[in-house]
Amino acid sequence: MLTTIEGIYRNGHVDLTQKPEGVCSEVRVLVTFLESDVVDLRQIGMSEAQAADLRARLSAFAQDWDSSEMDVYDEHYSK
């Protein structure tokens, strides 16, 4: 059985975002490093000023997006 779980590499350790189900206490793993989440603004044709403006305008929604009630949408779209 293969199980994929997202994690973050930090200071030489991988912190998993969730606990894997059905996995024994010791098991071999493969770790694949993905590209950074950093967006190259020039590549998408956006200036730093435009990005700052967009970030400021979207910040009004942050509290709603980060609420636990919104997790249902993450679960829906991950299927």
Helices and strands as residue ranges (DSSP letters): E 7-10, E 13-16, G 42-44, H 48-58, G 59-61, H 62-65, G 68-70, H 71-77
